[in-house]
Amino acid sequence: QVQLVESGGGSVQTGGSLALSCTASGSIVPVDFMGWYRQAPGKQRELVARITINEHTNYADSVKGRFTISRDNAKNTAYLQMNNLKPEDTAVYYCNANQRGVNSWGQGTQVTVSS
């Protein structure tokens, strides 16, 4: 299991932008999958975006065209650029890494979008 350290997040008004980053440690090779999930109060945790070691990406329909996930394999770091944020994007965002079938989670970072 790798250790994940997240940074970024915060508060922004509707239409604003925020960026998240997540660095994985404890693995000498790039992590197979990295991504973000989010959980809003009273709702289940859901996938936001994910990227493979070969930089194949997939996104939740609700964020397509607004969020961009990328990664730097040399740094074992993934990034999530969030543009045109909406109040419904408000949630705790959790970094996720999957290495050889083993899931690891970050501590979570709050993203708040006000109208």
PATORZA-327771 format. One record per residue (C-alpha): residue number from 0; residue in three letters; chain; x, y, z. Coordinates in nm, 2 decimals, decimal comma, padded with zeros to 4 digits. Example, Ala and Ser with C-alpha at 12.3 -4.5 7.8 and 13.67 -1.06 7.14 Angstrom:
+-----+--------+--------+--------+--------+--------+
: num : residu : chaine :     c1 :     c2 :     c3 :
+-----+--------+--------+--------+--------+--------+
:   0 :    ALA :      A :  01,23 : -00,45 :  00,78 :
:   1 :    SER :      A :  01,37 : -00,11 :  00,71 :
+-----+--------+--------+--------+--------+--------+
This chain:
+-----+--------+--------+--------+--------+--------+
: num : residu : chaine :     c1 :     c2 :     c3 :
+-----+--------+--------+--------+--------+--------+
:   0 :    GLN :      A :  00,00 :  00,00 :  00,00 :
:   1 :    VAL :      A :  00,13 :  00,34 : -00,09 :
:   2 :    GLN :      A :  00,09 :  00,66 :  00,11 :
:   3 :    LEU :      A : -00,09 :  00,95 : -00,06 :
:   4 :    VAL :      A : -00,05 :  01,32 :  00,02 :
:   5 :    GLU :      A : -00,30 :  01,56 : -00,12 :
:   6 :    SER :      A : -00,28 :  01,93 : -00,16 :
:   7 :    GLY :      A : -00,50 :  02,20 : -00,31 :
:   8 :    GLY :      A : -00,87 :  02,25 : -00,27 :
:   9 :    GLY :      A : -01,04 :  02,53 : -00,09 :
:  10 :    SER :      A : -01,33 :  02,76 : -00,16 :
:  11 :    VAL :      A : -01,43 :  02,94 : -00,48 :
:  12 :    GLN :      A : -01,73 :  03,10 : -00,64 :
:  13 :    THR :      A : -01,93 :  02,94 : -00,92 :
:  14 :    GLY :      A : -01,74 :  02,95 : -01,24 :
:  15 :    GLY :      A : -01,40 :  02,95 : -01,06 :
:  16 :    SER :      A : -01,11 :  02,71 : -01,08 :
:  17 :    LEU :      A : -00,92 :  02,50 : -00,83 :
:  18 :    ALA :      A : -00,64 :  02,25 : -00,86 :
:  19 :    LEU :      A : -00,56 :  01,94 : -00,66 :
:  20 :    SER :      A : -00,25 :  01,73 : -00,65 :
:  21 :    CYS :      A : -00,17 :  01,40 : -00,50 :
:  22 :    THR :      A :  00,17 :  01,24 : -00,45 :
:  23 :    ALA :      A :  00,22 :  00,88 : -00,39 :
:  24 :    SER :      A :  00,51 :  00,75 : -00,18 :
:  25 :    GLY :      A :  00,62 :  00,40 : -00,09 :
:  26 :    SER :      A :  00,64 :  00,27 : -00,44 :
:  27 :    ILE :      A :  00,96 :  00,26 : -00,65 :
:  28 :    VAL :      A :  00,76 :  00,23 : -00,97 :
:  29 :    PRO :      A :  00,48 :  00,45 : -01,10 :
:  30 :    VAL :      A :  00,14 :  00,36 : -00,95 :
:  31 :    ASP :      A : -00,09 :  00,17 : -01,19 :
:  32 :    PHE :      A : -00,40 :  00,39 : -01,15 :
:  33 :    MET :      A : -00,44 :  00,73 : -00,98 :
:  34 :    GLY :      A : -00,76 :  00,93 : -00,95 :
:  35 :    TRP :      A : -01,00 :  01,13 : -00,74 :
:  36 :    TYR :      A : -01,33 :  01,04 : -00,58 :
:  37 :    ARG :      A : -01,56 :  01,28 : -00,40 :
:  38 :    GLN :      A : -01,82 :  01,25 : -00,13 :
:  39 :    ALA :      A : -02,08 :  01,51 : -00,06 :
:  40 :    PRO :      A : -02,27 :  01,52 :  00,27 :
:  41 :    GLY :      A : -02,53 :  01,25 :  00,27 :
:  42 :    LYS :      A : -02,41 :  01,10 : -00,06 :
:  43 :    GLN :      A : -02,20 :  00,80 : -00,16 :
:  44 :    ARG :      A : -01,84 :  00,84 : -00,26 :
:  45 :    GLU :      A : -01,82 :  00,87 : -00,64 :
:  46 :    LEU :      A : -01,55 :  00,85 : -00,90 :
:  47 :    VAL :      A : -01,45 :  01,19 : -01,04 :
:  48 :    ALA :      A : -01,16 :  01,11 : -01,27 :
:  49 :    ARG :      A : -00,90 :  00,84 : -01,31 :
:  50 :    ILE :      A : -00,58 :  00,80 : -01,51 :
:  51 :    THR :      A : -00,37 :  00,50 : -01,59 :
:  52 :    ILE :      A :  00,00 :  00,47 : -01,60 :
:  53 :    ASN :      A : -00,02 :  00,51 : -01,97 :
:  54 :    GLU :      A : -00,23 :  00,83 : -01,93 :
:  55 :    HIS :      A : -00,56 :  00,68 : -02,04 :
:  56 :    THR :      A : -00,83 :  00,88 : -01,86 :
:  57 :    ASN :      A : -01,20 :  00,85 : -01,77 :
:  58 :    TYR :      A : -01,43 :  01,10 : -01,61 :
:  59 :    ALA :      A : -01,76 :  01,11 : -01,45 :
:  60 :    ASP :      A : -02,02 :  01,25 : -01,69 :
:  61 :    SER :      A : -02,09 :  01,54 : -01,46 :
:  62 :    VAL :      A : -01,73 :  01,68 : -01,49 :
:  63 :    LYS :      A : -01,65 :  01,60 : -01,85 :
:  64 :    GLY :      A : -01,53 :  01,91 : -02,03 :
:  65 :    ARG :      A : -01,46 :  02,09 : -01,70 :
:  66 :    PHE :      A : -01,21 :  01,88 : -01,51 :
:  67 :    THR :      A : -00,87 :  01,75 : -01,64 :
:  68 :    ILE :      A : -00,67 :  01,48 : -01,48 :
:  69 :    SER :      A : -00,30 :  01,44 : -01,56 :
:  70 :    ARG :      A :  00,00 :  01,28 : -01,40 :
:  71 :    ASP :      A :  00,38 :  01,29 : -01,38 :
:  72 :    ASN :      A :  00,51 :  00,94 : -01,35 :
:  73 :    ALA :      A :  00,86 :  01,05 : -01,25 :
:  74 :    LYS :      A :  00,71 :  01,22 : -00,95 :
:  75 :    ASN :      A :  00,43 :  00,97 : -00,89 :
:  76 :    THR :      A :  00,20 :  01,26 : -00,88 :
:  77 :    ALA :      A : -00,15 :  01,31 : -01,02 :
:  78 :    TYR :      A : -00,32 :  01,65 : -01,08 :
:  79 :    LEU :      A : -00,68 :  01,75 : -01,11 :
:  80 :    GLN :      A : -00,75 :  02,08 : -01,27 :
:  81 :    MET :      A : -01,11 :  02,19 : -01,20 :
:  82 :    ASN :      A : -01,26 :  02,47 : -01,41 :
:  83 :    ASN :      A : -01,60 :  02,62 : -01,43 :
:  84 :    LEU :      A : -01,69 :  02,49 : -01,09 :
:  85 :    LYS :      A : -02,05 :  02,45 : -00,98 :
:  86 :    PRO :      A : -02,21 :  02,43 : -00,64 :
:  87 :    GLU :      A : -02,28 :  02,07 : -00,70 :
:  88 :    ASP :      A : -01,91 :  02,00 : -00,71 :
:  89 :    THR :      A : -01,89 :  02,08 : -00,34 :
:  90 :    ALA :      A : -01,75 :  01,77 : -00,16 :
:  91 :    VAL :      A : -01,46 :  01,62 :  00,01 :
:  92 :    TYR :      A : -01,22 :  01,50 : -00,27 :
:  93 :    TYR :      A : -01,02 :  01,19 : -00,20 :
:  94 :    CYS :      A : -00,71 :  01,08 : -00,39 :
:  95 :    ASN :      A : -00,70 :  00,72 : -00,48 :
:  96 :    ALA :      A : -00,42 :  00,50 : -00,60 :
:  97 :    ASN :      A : -00,43 :  00,14 : -00,71 :
:  98 :    GLN :      A : -00,11 : -00,06 : -00,73 :
:  99 :    ARG :      A : -00,14 : -00,42 : -00,83 :
: 100 :    GLY :      A : -00,50 : -00,44 : -00,71 :
: 101 :    VAL :      A : -00,43 : -00,27 : -00,37 :
: 102 :    ASN :      A : -00,62 :  00,05 : -00,31 :
: 103 :    SER :      A : -00,49 :  00,34 : -00,11 :
: 104 :    TRP :      A : -00,66 :  00,66 : -00,01 :
: 105 :    GLY :      A : -00,56 :  01,01 :  00,07 :
: 106 :    GLN :      A : -00,69 :  01,20 :  00,37 :
: 107 :    GLY :      A : -00,93 :  01,41 :  00,17 :
: 108 :    THR :      A : -00,95 :  01,77 :  00,09 :
: 109 :    GLN :      A : -01,25 :  02,00 :  00,10 :
: 110 :    VAL :      A : -01,37 :  02,17 : -00,22 :
: 111 :    THR :      A : -01,65 :  02,43 : -00,16 :
: 112 :    VAL :      A : -01,82 :  02,61 : -00,45 :
: 113 :    SER :      A : -02,05 :  02,90 : -00,35 :
: 114 :    SER :      A : -02,32 :  03,04 : -00,57 :
+-----+--------+--------+--------+--------+--------+
